[in-house]
């Protein structure tokens, strides 16, 4: 019997035996993430501070990570960033998203084996903050303006709040999906 620490969420316990099923899950999560990304673009800014948004599509990346696996999470993340940037955004926004997504993914990989079920919110928080760090780093490199770093405390606080929400939402969604399997 698995202990709480050993237990991992899974949408599909035999996902390693069915590549087709895994691909379908990845495609569904990426498609839903793209729709959420587009819907979020339609929402007026919540604050007068540029760059702060909810990041609701990140819920799907967290679901992919903890319910299917790290490779699948990377696939969902890259599909969302690349297609979202090409279809709905602009090329410069793509650089910021890729940098933030890459750093966020690296943090999620470090946390993936450490966190127990019920702690996904921690990953959500740290990944959101890492995403902000990646975006600020790109902004500093592109503009060659280190003063942009002063913007990080605001983005960091927003990352904690939005990351908490996305992490809790992902944890709730995974628990719900587990009950249906």
FENRA-V718430 format. One record per residue. N is the residue number from 0. RES is the residue in three letters. BURIAL is b if it has 16 or more other ideal C-beta (glycine too) atoms within 10 Angstrom, else e. Layout:
BEGIN
[[N & RES & BURIAL] [N & RES & BURIAL]]
END
This chain:
BEGIN
[[0 & UNK & e] [1 & UNK & e] [2 & UNK & e] [3 & UNK & e] [4 & UNK & e] [5 & UNK & e] [6 & UNK & e] [7 & UNK & e] [8 & UNK & b] [9 & UNK & b] [10 & UNK & b] [11 & UNK & b] [12 & UNK & e] [13 & UNK & e] [14 & UNK & b] [15 & UNK & e] [16 & UNK & e] [17 & UNK & e] [18 & UNK & e] [19 & UNK & e] [20 & UNK & e] [21 & UNK & b] [22 & UNK & e] [23 & UNK & e] [24 & UNK & b] [25 & UNK & b] [26 & UNK & e] [27 & UNK & e] [28 & UNK & b] [29 & UNK & b] [30 & UNK & e] [31 & UNK & b] [32 & UNK & b] [33 & UNK & b] [34 & UNK & e] [35 & UNK & b] [36 & UNK & b] [37 & UNK & e] [38 & UNK & e] [39 & UNK & e] [40 & UNK & e] [41 & UNK & e] [42 & UNK & e] [43 & UNK & e] [44 & UNK & e] [45 & UNK & e] [46 & UNK & e] [47 & UNK & e] [48 & UNK & e] [49 & UNK & e] [50 & UNK & e] [51 & UNK & b] [52 & UNK & b] [53 & UNK & b] [54 & UNK & b] [55 & UNK & b] [56 & UNK & b] [57 & UNK & b] [58 & UNK & b] [59 & UNK & b] [60 & UNK & b] [61 & UNK & b] [62 & UNK & b] [63 & UNK & b] [64 & UNK & b] [65 & UNK & b] [66 & UNK & b] [67 & UNK & b] [68 & UNK & b] [69 & UNK & e] [70 & UNK & e] [71 & UNK & b] [72 & UNK & b] [73 & UNK & b] [74 & UNK & b] [75 & UNK & b] [76 & UNK & b] [77 & UNK & b] [78 & UNK & b] [79 & UNK & b] [80 & UNK & b] [81 & UNK & e] [82 & UNK & b] [83 & UNK & b] [84 & UNK & b] [85 & UNK & e] [86 & UNK & e] [87 & UNK & e] [88 & UNK & b] [89 & UNK & e] [90 & UNK & e] [91 & UNK & e] [92 & UNK & e] [93 & UNK & e] [94 & UNK & b] [95 & UNK & b] [96 & UNK & b] [97 & UNK & b] [98 & UNK & b] [99 & UNK & b] [100 & UNK & b] [101 & UNK & b] [102 & UNK & b] [103 & UNK & b] [104 & UNK & b] [105 & UNK & e] [106 & UNK & b] [107 & UNK & b] [108 & UNK & e] [109 & UNK & e] [110 & UNK & b] [111 & UNK & e] [112 & UNK & e] [113 & UNK & e] [114 & UNK & b] [115 & UNK & e] [116 & UNK & e] [117 & UNK & e] [118 & UNK & e] [119 & UNK & b] [120 & UNK & b] [121 & UNK & b] [122 & UNK & b] [123 & UNK & b] [124 & UNK & b] [125 & UNK & b] [126 & UNK & b] [127 & UNK & b] [128 & UNK & b] [129 & UNK & b] [130 & UNK & b] [131 & UNK & b] [132 & UNK & b] [133 & UNK & b] [134 & UNK & b] [135 & UNK & b] [136 & UNK & b] [137 & UNK & b] [138 & UNK & b] [139 & UNK & b] [140 & UNK & e] [141 & UNK & e] [142 & UNK & e] [143 & UNK & e] [144 & UNK & e] [145 & UNK & e] [146 & UNK & e] [147 & UNK & b] [148 & UNK & e] [149 & UNK & e] [150 & UNK & b] [151 & UNK & b] [152 & UNK & e] [153 & UNK & e] [154 & UNK & b] [155 & UNK & e] [156 & UNK & e] [157 & UNK & b] [158 & UNK & b] [159 & UNK & b] [160 & UNK & e] [161 & UNK & b] [162 & UNK & b] [163 & UNK & e] [164 & UNK & b] [165 & UNK & b] [166 & UNK & b] [167 & UNK & e] [168 & UNK & b] [169 & UNK & b] [170 & UNK & b] [171 & UNK & e] [172 & UNK & b] [173 & UNK & b] [174 & UNK & e] [175 & UNK & e] [176 & UNK & e] [177 & UNK & e] [178 & UNK & e] [179 & UNK & e] [180 & UNK & e]]
END
